[in-house]
């Protein structure tokens, strides 16, 4: 079927059918005739032709660091819900925490003429910033605070500081398992929250008790919990930068017969579902990941609508969930 055939069957002009398909003004009488013919024939307008006319693809690129991450899946659920309601489709690019792959997906999405990009960021390089400034494509960054575009991020400093305060209610020898500091949010801000909480409580921040790791995994948590205790067996509380790291640390402690929280208290960040089914339920900070995805999607739609002139940033809140891995308040 073509527009000409639809017009002939409905007894209207081709221009009238075109206006109808593009949401222009058509009298109710003619609108009903066209609607009836389309329902009868099952006609669907060419998406490609409409895209060429409107210079709009209704496609959004979403670049994510790890497709099997619980937190990332929650963010994508929020993004998808908002965009689907506005008749957008999403293209996912999984990078396995490789900034070079993120830059490659920038180019791939640009070549496919997406209307906008949401980057769930870990490491924001100068190349990332240059693309955001120069590509002409609306971009929203999630998880990191950036000045080059609109962004939605979490209060990593505040969550880490609050969790460390929970640990310090009883601890005398606190330690931390962190991540690489190229990730400003998870690496730098969470470490700073830990260190400032120690300082507020009158403790000196001991770099010997801070184990830096490169992977957001249970295996890394397991290995670095072992290394931390081998270096300082007196440690009685450990702040872990993520829940996954904390679960690995917990596995090592259980394996060694160390009692949680009687001998060692433990916290993470993220409120992973595993924390509810683990042998010892994990004290953590709940992040509103799905809500942050919804916020980022709405933010991107705003940027697309105003031609990229606006910039907003939103810092999401958190909720401390005290569970079995820390001692109760005295």
LOSE-456736 format. One record per atom (N, C-alpha, C): residue in three letters; x, y, z. Coordinates in steps of 0.02 Angstrom, whole numbers, plus 32768, in hexadecimal, padded with zeros to 4 digits. Each point is the difference from the previous one (the first is absolute). Layout:
BEGIN
ALAXYZ...
//
This chain:
BEGIN
UNK802A7FC48000UNK7FD6803C8000UNK802B803E8000UNK7FE980347FDEUNK802280417FFFUNK7FD080358018UNK801B803C800BUNK7FD580378015UNK7FCC800F7FC9UNK80157FFB7FC1UNK7FD2800D7FC9UNK7FC57FD08001UNK800E7FC0800EUNK7FCA7FCF8001UNK7FD2800C803CUNK801D80128039UNK7FD8800F803BUNK7FD2803C7FF1UNK801C80337FDFUNK7FD9803C7FF0UNK7FC67FEF7FD1UNK800E7FD57FCEUNK7FCC7FED7FCFUNK7FC77FDA8023UNK80127FD0802BUNK7FCE7FD88022UNK7FD6802A8031UNK80208033801FUNK7FDD80298031UNK7FDA803A7FDFUNK800E800C7FBFUNK7FDF80377FDDUNK801980448016UNK804180038011UNK801E80408014UNK803F800A7FD8UNK801F803A8009UNK803E800E7FDBUNK803C7FE08023UNK80357FF87FD9UNK803F7FE5801BUNK801A802D8038UNK7FFA80427FF8UNK8018802F8032UNK7FDB7FF78042UNK7FBF7FF07FFCUNK7FD97FF7803DUNK80187FC28026UNK800E7FCA7FDBUNK801B7FC48020UNK8043800F8020UNK802A80267FDDUNK80428011801CUNK7FF980288040UNK7FD180308001UNK7FF58028803DUNK7FE87FD38038UNK7FD47FD17FF0UNK7FE67FD18033UNK80397FD7801EUNK802C7FE67FD6UNK80367FD68018UNK803380278028UNK800480417FF4UNK8031802A8024UNK7FE0802C8035UNK7FC37FEB8016UNK7FDD80228037UNK7FEE80497FEFUNK7FF6800E7FC1UNK7FE980437FEDUNK7FB480058003UNK7FE6803B7FEFUNK7FB780098005UNK7FDC7FDD7FC7UNK7FCF7FD88012UNK7FD47FDF7FD0UNK7FBA80018021UNK7FCD80107FD9UNK7FBC8002801CUNK7FEE7FBB801BUNK7FD47FFE8030UNK7FEE7FC18021UNK7FE17FCF7FCEUNK7FDA801A7FD0UNK7FE07FD57FCEUNK80357FDC7FD6UNK803080277FE6UNK80347FE17FD6UNK802F7FD5802AUNK800C8015803EUNK802B7FD9802DUNK7FE37FBA800AUNK7FBD7FFC8009UNK7FDF7FC0800CUNK80047FD47FC1UNK7FFA801E7FC5UNK80057FDA7FC2UNK80467FE27FF8UNK80338029800EUNK80457FE87FF9UNK800E7FCA8034UNK7FE9800B803DUNK800A7FCF8036UNK7FE17FBD7FEEUNK7FC580027FE2UNK7FDD7FC27FEDUNK80267FDA7FCAUNK801B80247FCFUNK80257FDF7FCAUNK80417FE2801BUNK80228024802CUNK803E7FE6801DUNK7FF27FC28029UNK7FC980008027UNK7FEE7FC58027UNK7FEF7FC57FD3UNK7FDF800F7FC7UNK7FEC7FCB7FD2UNK803C7FE17FDDUNK8030802A7FECUNK80387FE87FD8UNK803D7FEC802AUNK80038016803FUNK803B7FF28029UNK803C80297FEBUNK7FF480387FDFUNK8036802B7FE7UNK802A801B803AUNK80437FFE7FF8UNK802E801F802FUNK802F802E7FDAUNK8007803F8016UNK802C802E7FDDUNK80487FE88004UNK802880107FCEUNK80477FEF7FFFUNK802580278036UNK801B7FDC8031UNK802580218036UNK803C80257FE4UNK80227FE17FD0UNK803B80207FE3UNK7FEF80427FDEUNK7FC880007FDBUNK7FED803D7FDDUNK7FEE80378031UNK7FDD7FEE8036UNK7FEE80318032UNK803E801C8023UNK80317FD4800CUNK803E8017801FUNK802480327FD4UNK80027FF27FBFUNK8023802D7FD3UNK7FDD80447FFEUNK7FBD80008003UNK7FDC803F7FFEUNK800980288041UNK7FFF7FDD8037UNK800280238041UNK80468007801CUNK80317FDE7FE3UNK80447FFF801BUNK80017FE58047UNK7FD37FD1800EUNK7FF97FE48043UNK7FFA7FB47FF8UNK802A7FDA8023UNK7FFF7FB77FF9UNK7FD87FDD8036UNK7FF080238036UNK7FDF7FE2803BUNK802A7FCA801EUNK804280067FF9UNK802F7FD0801EUNK802C80248033UNK800B7FDF8039UNK802C801A8034UNK80367FCB800EUNK803E80157FFFUNK80377FD38011UNK800D8001804BUNK80077FC5801EUNK80107FFB8048UNK80417FD88006UNK80338020801AUNK80417FE08009UNK80087FED8049UNK800B7FC0800CUNK80037FE88045UNK80407FD9800DUNK80188001803FUNK80407FE2800EUNK7FFF7FB48008UNK7FC77FE48015UNK7FFE7FB8800EUNK7FB77FEA7FFCUNK7FF17FD77FCFUNK7FBA7FF07FF2UNK7FE27FD38036UNK802A7FDA8025UNK7FE57FD38033UNK8002801F8045UNK800A80418005UNK800080238040UNK7FB8800D8017UNK7FF17FF0803FUNK7FBD800C801AUNK7FEF804A8000UNK802F802A8015UNK7FF380488002UNK7FF4801C7FBAUNK80287FEA7FD0UNK7FF780177FBBUNK7FBD7FEA7FE3UNK7FEC7FC2800FUNK7FC07FE87FE6UNK7FC68029801CUNK80068016803EUNK7FCB802B801DUNK7FFF80447FDCUNK803B801C7FF3UNK800280407FDCUNK7FE07FF97FBBUNK80137FCB7FDCUNK7FE57FF67FBCUNK7FB57FF68002UNK7FE77FDE8034UNK7FB77FF88006UNK7FDD80448005UNK801D802D8027UNK7FE380438006UNK800480277FBFUNK803A7FFC7FDEUNK800880217FC0UNK7FCD7FE77FCDUNK7FFC7FBD7FFBUNK7FD47FE17FCEUNK7FB78012800CUNK7FEC8002803FUNK7FBA800F8010UNK7FEC80457FE7UNK802B8031800CUNK7FF080457FECUNK800280067FB3UNK80337FE57FE1UNK800880097FB8UNK7FCA7FDA7FD8UNK7FEE7FC48018UNK7FCD7FD97FDEUNK7FBD80258001UNK7FF380238037UNK7FC180268005UNK7FFE80397FCDUNK803B80167FEAUNK800480367FCEUNK800F7FE67FBAUNK7FF77FBE7FF7UNK80097FE07FBFUNK804880027FE7UNK80307FFD802EUNK80467FF97FEEUNK80167FB8800AUNK80317FEB7FD8UNK80207FBF8009UNK8048800C8015UNK801C7FD08026UNK804580088018UNK802E7FCC7FE0UNK803D80167FF4UNK80367FD57FEAUNK80327FFC8039UNK80107FC28016UNK802E7FF78039UNK80467FF17FE7UNK803180208020UNK80467FF27FF2UNK80237FEC8040UNK80147FC08006UNK80227FE6803CUNK804B80067FF8UNK8022801E8030UNK8048800F7FF8UNK802E7FD8802DUNK7FE67FDA802FUNK802A7FDB802FUNK8033802D8022UNK7FE9803B8014UNK802A80318024UNK803E80157FD9UNK7FFA80037FBEUNK803880147FD6UNK7FF080457FE1UNK802280368017UNK7FF180437FE5UNK800980047FB4UNK802F7FD97FE4UNK800B80017FB8UNK7FC27FE77FDBUNK7FDF7FCE801CUNK7FC27FE67FE1UNK7FC980348004UNK7FFF80278037UNK7FCD80358005UNK800880327FC7UNK803E80137FF2UNK800D802F7FC9UNK7FEC7FE27FBDUNK800B7FBF7FF8UNK7FEC7FDE7FC2UNK7FB580027FF8UNK7FDB7FF48037UNK7FB780027FFCUNK7FE780477FF3UNK802380328019UNK7FEF80457FEEUNK7FFE80077FB4UNK80357FE77FDFUNK800480057FB7UNK7FCB7FD67FDDUNK7FF47FC4801AUNK7FCD7FD47FE2UNK7FBB80218003UNK7FF0801B803BUNK7FBE80208008UNK7FFA803F7FD6UNK803880257FFAUNK7FFF803B7FD7UNK7FF37FED7FB7UNK80207FCB7FE9UNK7FF67FE97FBBUNK7FB97FE97FF4UNK7FDF7FE68034UNK7FBB7FE97FF9UNK7FCD80378010UNK8019803D8006UNK7FD5803B8007UNK7FCF7FFB8039UNK80187FE8803BUNK7FD37FFF803AUNK7FEE80478013UNK7FC680078020UNK7FEA80438015UNK802380178040UNK801C7FD28025UNK80238012803EUNK80237FC4801DUNK802C800B8031UNK80277FCB801EUNK7FFE8008804CUNK7FF67FC88023UNK80087FFE8049UNK803D7FD5800FUNK8030801C8022UNK803D7FDC8012UNK80007FF2804BUNK7FFE7FC08012UNK80087FED8046UNK804B7FFB800BUNK801D8034801CUNK804980097FFEUNK80257FE5803BUNK803F7FEC7FF4UNK802E7FED8035UNK803D802F7FFCUNK80257FFC7FC9UNK803A802C7FF6UNK7FEF80317FC7UNK800180408010UNK7FF180347FCEUNK8043801F7FEBUNK80157FF27FC3UNK804080187FE7UNK7FF780417FDAUNK8038801E7FECUNK7FFD803D7FD7UNK7FDF7FF17FBCUNK80097FC37FE7UNK7FE07FED7FC1UNK7FB47FFE8008UNK7FE97FE78039UNK7FB88001800DUNK7FE680487FFEUNK8023802B8024UNK7FEA80468005UNK800180237FBCUNK80327FF07FD7UNK8005801E7FBDUNK7FC47FEB7FD6UNK7FEE7FC08002UNK7FC67FE87FD9UNK7FC180258017UNK7FF780058041UNK7FC48021801BUNK7FFB80487FE8UNK803A80227FFFUNK800180477FEBUNK7FF680097FB6UNK801C7FD27FD7UNK8006800E7FB9UNK7FD17FD77FD3UNK7FE27FCA8019UNK7FDA7FD47FD5UNK7FBE801D7FE9UNK7FE3802D8028UNK7FBE801A7FF0UNK7FC87FD28014UNK800F7FC7801EUNK7FCD7FD18016UNK7FF1800D804AUNK7FC280078014UNK7FF080088047UNK80187FC48029UNK8024800D8037UNK801A7FCA802BUNK7FEE800F8048UNK7FEC7FCC8024UNK7FF680038048UNK802C7FCB801FUNK802680128034UNK802C7FD08022UNK7FE07FEC8042UNK80027FBF800EUNK7FE87FE6803FUNK803B7FE6802AUNK7FFC800A8041UNK80317FE2802DUNK803D802B800EUNK800B80347FD8UNK8039802D8009UNK7FE880487FF9UNK801D802C8027UNK7FF180487FFAUNK8030801E7FCDUNK7FE480197FC8UNK8029801E7FCCUNK7FE480467FF0UNK802C802C7FE7UNK7FEB80447FF1UNK7FEE800A7FB7UNK80117FCF7FD7UNK7FF680087FB7UNK7FB97FF57FEAUNK7FD67FE08029UNK7FBC7FF17FEBUNK7FD57FF3803EUNK7FC07FF57FF6UNK7FD47FEE8037UNK80157FBD801DUNK7FF47FF78042UNK80167FC2801FUNK7FD47FEF803DUNK7FFD7FC0800FUNK7FDE7FE6803BUNK80327FD48025UNK800D800E803EUNK80327FDA8025UNK7FE97FF58048UNK80247FD58024UNK7FED7FEE8044UNK802D80248032UNK7FE78004803DUNK802780208036UNK80317FCD801CUNK80337FF17FDAUNK80317FCD8014UNK80268014803FUNK8012803F8004UNK80248018803AUNK7FD47FF9803FUNK7FC280187FFBUNK7FD47FFE803AUNK7FF07FB98017UNK7FF57FD37FD0UNK7FF07FBB8011UNK803C7FDE8022UNK803C800A7FE5UNK803C7FE2801EUNK800C801B8046UNK7FF780418009UNK800B801E8042UNK7FCE7FE68033UNK7FC17FFA7FECUNK7FCC7FE8802DUNK800C7FB78013UNK80137FD67FD0UNK800D7FBA800EUNK803E7FF7802DUNK803380297FF5UNK803B7FFC802AUNK7FEF80138048UNK7FD480318008UNK7FEA80148043UNK7FDD7FC58023UNK7FDA7FD77FDAUNK7FE17FC5801DUNK80357FCF8019UNK80347FF67FD7UNK80377FD38013UNK80248018803FUNK800A80428004UNK8029801C8035UNK7FDD80038044UNK7FC17FEB8003UNK7FDD7FFD8040UNK80237FCF802FUNK80217FCD7FE4UNK80217FCE8029UNK80497FF47FEDUNK801380117FC3UNK80427FED7FE6UNK80388028801FUNK80397FE08006UNK803E80218016UNK80357FFE7FC9UNK7FF87FD27FD1UNK80317FF87FCAUNK7FDC7FF97FBDUNK7FE580377FE5UNK7FDA7FFD7FC1UNK802D7FFB7FC3UNK7FE77FDF7FCDUNK80237FFC7FC0UNK7FCF80087FC7UNK801B80037FC3UNK7FD6800C7FC5UNK801A7FD77FC5UNK7FD17FE67FD9UNK80107FE27FBFUNK7FE0802D7FCBUNK802980257FDBUNK7FE780307FD0UNK800A7FE97FB8UNK7FF8802E7FD2UNK80097FF17FB9UNK802F80357FE2UNK80137FF57FC1UNK8030802D7FE0UNK7FE480477FFBUNK802C8031800AUNK7FEA80458009UNK7FF780267FBFUNK80077FDF7FC7UNK7FEC801F7FC1UNK7FB380067FFDUNK7FDF7FD58026UNK7FB780058008UNK7FF480328039UNK7FF0803E7FEFUNK7FFC80358032UNK7FCA7FF18034UNK7FC67FE97FEAUNK7FC87FF5802DUNK800F7FC78032UNK800E7FC57FE5UNK80097FC6802BUNK80457FFD801FUNK803280177FDBUNK80447FFC8019UNK8013803A802EUNK7FF5803E7FE9UNK8017803A8026UNK7FCD80168034UNK7FC180097FECUNK7FCE801B802FUNK7FF27FD1803AUNK7FFD7FBF7FF3UNK7FF27FD18036UNK803C7FFB802FUNK803C80027FE5UNK803C8000802BUNK8003803F802AUNK7FEE80397FE3UNK8001803F8025UNK7FCC7FFF8038UNK7FC57FE47FF4UNK7FCE7FFA8034UNK80187FD68039UNK80227FC87FF1UNK801D7FD48033UNK803480268029UNK802E80217FDDUNK803680238023UNK7FE68039802BUNK7FCF80267FE8UNK7FE680388027UNK7FD97FE8803DUNK7FDE7FC67FFAUNK7FDD7FE5803AUNK80327FEB8036UNK80387FE47FEAUNK80357FEE8030UNK8019803F8024UNK800E80337FD9UNK801A803E801DUNK7FCE801E8031UNK7FC080017FEFUNK7FCD801B802CUNK7FFC7FD98042UNK80107FC07FFDUNK7FFD7FD6803CUNK80427FFE8026UNK803180257FE7UNK804180038022UNK80307FC97FEDUNK7FF47FDE7FC7UNK802E7FCD7FE8UNK802D801D7FCAUNK803C7FE67FFBUNK802D80127FC8UNK7FF27FD07FC7UNK7FFD801B7FC3UNK7FF57FD57FC6UNK80417FDD7FEFUNK80027FBE8005UNK803C7FD87FF5UNK7FFD7FE27FBAUNK802B80177FD4UNK80017FE67FBBUNK800E7FB57FFFUNK80217FE78034UNK800F7FB88002UNK7FC07FD78006UNK7FCB801E8019UNK7FC17FDC8007UNK7FD0800E7FC7UNK801980207FCBUNK7FD7800F7FC6UNK801B7FD87FC5UNK7FDB7FCC7FECUNK80157FD57FC9UNK7FDE80167FC0UNK802680167FCFUNK7FE380147FC0UNK7FF97FC37FD3UNK7FC57FF97FE0UNK7FF67FC97FD2UNK7FE6801B7FBDUNK800A7FDA7FCCUNK7FEE80187FBDUNK7FBE7FE47FE7UNK7FE47FCE8021UNK7FC47FE07FE5UNK7FC880048032UNK7FC4800A7FE6UNK7FC48003802AUNK7FE47FB88004UNK80217FD68026UNK7FEB7FBA8000UNK80087FE08045UNK7FDB7FC9800AUNK80067FDA803EUNK80467FE38007UNK801D7FE97FC8UNK80437FE28004UNK803380338019UNK7FFB803D7FE8UNK802D80348018UNK7FF5800D804BUNK7FC280028015UNK7FF2800A8047UNK801D7FC9802BUNK7FFA7FC27FE8UNK801B7FC68024UNK804C80078007UNK8022800E7FC8UNK804980038000UNK801A8039802BUNK7FE080397FFDUNK8019803A8023UNK7FEC8001804AUNK7FCB7FDC8011UNK7FF37FF68047UNK80367FD5801FUNK80157FCD7FDCUNK80367FD58018UNK804180298008UNK801080287FCDUNK803E80288003UNK7FFD80348039UNK7FC5801D800AUNK7FF880338034UNK800C7FE38045UNK7FE57FC5800DUNK80097FE08041UNK80467FE5800BUNK801F7FEA7FCAUNK80457FE98006UNK802E80398013UNK7FF2803B7FE6UNK8029803A800FUNK7FF1801C8046UNK7FBF7FFF8013UNK7FEC801C8041UNK7FCA7FD4801EUNK80127FCC8026UNK7FCF7FD2801CUNK7FD180208033UNK8011803C8018UNK7FD780208033UNK7FC180227FE4UNK7FFB80067FBFUNK7FC780227FE2UNK7FBE7FE28018UNK7FD3802A8017UNK7FC07FE8801AUNK7FC3801E7FDCUNK800C80277FCCUNK7FC9801C7FD8UNK801A80127FBBUNK7FD97FF07FCCUNK8017800E7FBCUNK7FC880207FD8UNK800E803B7FE5UNK7FD280207FD0UNK80147FE97FBAUNK7FD07FE27FDCUNK800C7FEA7FBBUNK7FDD80307FD0UNK802280127FCAUNK7FE680327FD2UNK7FC27FEA7FDCUNK7FF57FBE7FF9UNK7FC37FE77FE0UNK7FE77FC28024UNK7FC27FEF7FF5UNK7FE57FC3801EUNK80247FC27FE6UNK800F7FFD7FBFUNK80217FC57FE4UNK80427FF38023UNK80268035800CUNK803F7FF98024UNK7FF37FE78046UNK7FCD801A8020UNK7FEF7FEC8044UNK7FED7FB68004UNK7FDA7FE87FCDUNK7FEE7FB98000UNK803D7FD37FFBUNK803180157FD7UNK803E7FDA7FFCUNK802780018041UNK8003803B8020UNK802180058041UNK7FDD7FD58034UNK7FBE80007FFDUNK7FD97FD8802FUNK800E7FB67FF7UNK80057FEA7FC1UNK800E7FBA7FF2UNK80437FEB801FUNK8032802B7FF9UNK80427FEF801DUNK7FFC7FFC804CUNK7FDD802F801FUNK7FFA80018049UNK7FDC7FC18019UNK7FCB7FED7FDEUNK7FDD7FC38014UNK802D7FC37FF8UNK80267FFF7FCBUNK802E7FC87FF3UNK80347FFA8037UNK80158039801BUNK803380018034UNK7FE37FF98047UNK7FBF7FF98004UNK7FE07FF98040UNK7FFB80408028UNK8007803A7FDFUNK7FFA80408022UNK7FB780138006UNK7FEC8012803BUNK7FBA800F800DUNK7FEF80477FEBUNK7FC980067FDAUNK7FE580417FEAUNK7FBD800A8023UNK7FF680348025UNK802B803B800AUNK80297FFF8041UNK7FFD7FC98026UNK80207FFF8042UNK804B800F7FFDUNK80217FE37FCDUNK8048800B7FF9UNK801080367FCDUNK7FDC80007FC9UNK800C80327FCBUNK7FBC80167FE5UNK7FF680428000UNK7FC4801D7FE0UNK800F80107FB7UNK7FCC80017FD8UNK800980067FB7UNK7FC780297FE2UNK8010802C7FD1UNK7FCD80247FDBUNK801180037FB6UNK7FCC800B7FD7UNK800A800A7FB8UNK7FD6803B7FEAUNK7FF980097FBEUNK7FD580347FE4UNK7FDC7FE37FC4UNK7FBF800B7FFBUNK7FD97FEB7FC6UNK7FC07FDC800FUNK7FFB7FE0803BUNK7FC47FDB8013UNK7FF07FCB7FCDUNK80317FD77FF0UNK7FF87FC97FD1UNK7FD07FCC801DUNK7FD97FE07FD4UNK7FD07FCE8017UNK80217FC68025UNK803F7FF17FF0UNK80237FCA8021UNK8007800D804BUNK7FFE803F8013UNK800780118046UNK7FC87FE5802BUNK7FC77FEF7FE0UNK7FC77FE68025UNK80037FB48008UNK80267FDF7FD5UNK80027FB78003UNK80437FE58018UNK8030802D800CUNK80417FEB801AUNK7FF87FE48046UNK80317FD78014UNK7FFE7FE38044UNK7FFD80368034UNK802480377FF5UNK7FFD803A802BUNK7FE8803B7FD6UNK7FC7801B8012UNK7FE580387FD8UNK802C803D8008UNK800C80237FC7UNK803280347FFCUNK7FE48045800FUNK80208025802DUNK7FF18047800AUNK801A80267FC3UNK7FD6802B7FE4UNK801280207FC0UNK7FDC80437FF9UNK800E80227FCAUNK7FDC803D7FEEUNK7FD57FF17FC3UNK7FC0800C8006UNK7FD27FF67FC8UNK8003803D7FD2UNK800F7FF47FC0UNK7FFE80347FCDUNK7FC17FF67FD6UNK7FE480387FECUNK7FC17FFE7FD9UNK80117FFC7FB5UNK80187FC57FECUNK801B7FF87FBDUNK7FCA80087FCAUNK7FC67FE0800AUNK7FCD80057FCCUNK7FE780487FF9UNK7FF780228039UNK7FEB80467FFEUNK8034802B7FDDUNK80407FF1800CUNK803480277FDEUNK7FFD7FF57FB5UNK7FEF7FC37FEAUNK7FF87FF37FB8UNK7FC680277FE3UNK7FC980028025UNK7FC780287FE9UNK801280497FFBUNK802580198032UNK801480468001UNK802D800F7FC4UNK802F7FD37FF2UNK802E800B7FC8UNK7FDC80017FBDUNK7FD07FD27FF8UNK7FD97FFD7FC1UNK7FD8803F7FF6UNK7FDE80178034UNK7FDA803E7FFAUNK802D803C7FF3UNK803A7FFF801FUNK803180367FF5UNK801680017FB7UNK800D7FC57FE4UNK80167FFC7FBAUNK7FC980197FD1UNK7FC27FEF800EUNK7FC980187FD7UNK7FFB804C8002UNK800D801D8039UNK800180498006UNK8037801E7FD5UNK803B7FE28003UNK803980197FD9UNK7FF17FFB7FB5UNK7FE27FC87FEBUNK7FEE7FF77FBAUNK7FCE80357FEAUNK7FCF800D802BUNK7FCB802F7FEFUNK801980477FF8UNK803280148029UNK801780467FFCUNK804180077FD9UNK80127FCC7FDAUNK803A80047FD4UNK804280018025UNK80027FE4803CUNK803F7FFA8025UNK8015803F8024UNK7FD380308009UNK8013803F8020UNK80007FFB804CUNK7FDA7FD1801CUNK7FFA7FFD8048UNK80337FCF801EUNK8012800C803FUNK80297FD18026UNK7FE67FFE8047UNK7FF47FC28018UNK7FEB7FF78045UNK802A7FC98020UNK800780028041UNK801E7FC78023UNK7FD57FEF803DUNK7FF87FC0800DUNK7FD87FE88038UNK802A7FD08029UNK8006800E8041UNK80227FD3802EUNK7FCB7FD98026UNK7FFF7FBE7FF6UNK7FCD7FD6801FUNK80117FF48049UNK7FCC7FF38027UNK800A7FF08047UNK800F7FB6800AUNK80027FEC803FUNK800D7FBA8011UNK7FDE7FF18042UNK7FFC7FC08011UNK7FE37FEB8040UNK802E7FCA801DUNK80158009803FUNK802A7FCE8021UNK7FD47FC68018UNK80127FC37FEDUNK7FDB7FC58014UNK802D7FD78030UNK7FF480078040UNK80287FDC8032UNK7FE57FB98008UNK802C7FCF7FF6UNK7FEC7FBA8003UNK80317FD9802CUNK80097FC07FF3UNK80247FD4802DUNK804B800B8003UNK801D80207FCDUNK804980027FFBUNK80208036802AUNK7FD780278023UNK801C8033802FUNK7FDE7FF88043UNK802380138035UNK7FE47FFB8043UNK7FCB8036800BUNK7FCE7FF18028UNK7FCC8032800CUNK801A803B8027UNK7FDB80377FFDUNK8014803C8024UNK80017FF2804BUNK803580178023UNK80057FF38048UNK7FCB80258027
//
